[in-house]
């Protein structure tokens, strides 16, 4: 069965990791280790998503999760139906994560702010690089925030995950050397992120 290490190795051979630390972090913190029991498979014909539960369909779950592409981890803001319409949280694809983290240019002990915790993979990668005490991640959905905390705990990590509006940043934990947004937001960078960033800080967002 293909696993995270095989995916990372194949992408490394293609030159996807200009920053060696990102490859090392992905090997140390596998994406699949943070995946929830229920993920969602897209149907290109209908545009809808069908639940795949690891507990009842482990092979199908592996097929969805153990691939380089994005993985939908929540639909319709947490609806529990077996079929959903709108993807509301996901793992980004490996290449995108590697690209953004390389652009972020993080170094050990940099205080970092992440906007949009989702399943918690990027926060875990940043914790591996920066030290968990230096990572604050903000997630607006309480269920997603709780799920990320639980996933981090299983891996022995404890970055700070705050439930709140990411556009407001995390004033009490500022200032930050790095700000990384993985959530969707308007075309304007929220000024709170700039106010909470140190002079010379780097902000990376989609």
Phi, psi and omega in degrees: 000134177295146179224181182303317183299321179294320179296312180297319179298318180295317179292324178298319179296336178269001178083028184280353185236076177297334173260113187299330183296329181294316177300314181297320179294318180294329176287325181281330183234081184298138180301319184297334181292342179255001182286138177289166180297330180248121172240180190228132179258127180280143174252106182302332183289325184250342184077006181260171183238139180246136181292140173233116187256123181301328185288332181249342181217068183298325179294317178295322178298314177301319182299323180283316189278319188271067177208158185289342187287168173300153178232122179284126183246355175204143174234152173049041178056035174102013176301147185256009177294161181285342180230134181232162184261312190243124174290124182245353172200149182199163163279134172286161177292156184302315182300317181296316179298315180299319181295312181295317181291328175295316177297328181293332175054055182275148178230151181311137178079359172296127169292125184235142177245128174247137177250118180097076184296317184057224180290345174102006184293311182296320177300321179293319177297318178294322178297321177299321183278315190265341192096130187300332181289349182256006184244126173238129180235138184244128181228128184283335184268116182302322181293318178295319179299316179296320178296320179295317178300317180296318179296318178298317181298322178298331181266002181076025180246154179212057169297155180282121177247117182256136172270118182176185181277112184297335180294343179269355181069213180216077188305317185295337181260356183285165007273163182240148173272335181222139175231126184231118178260128173246355180264157176287143175208180182291174184289350178261134173290123181303134185293337178302325179295321180291317179299328184267003180261141176291156172305132181087002179292163178246131175243125179236129181211157177301000000 
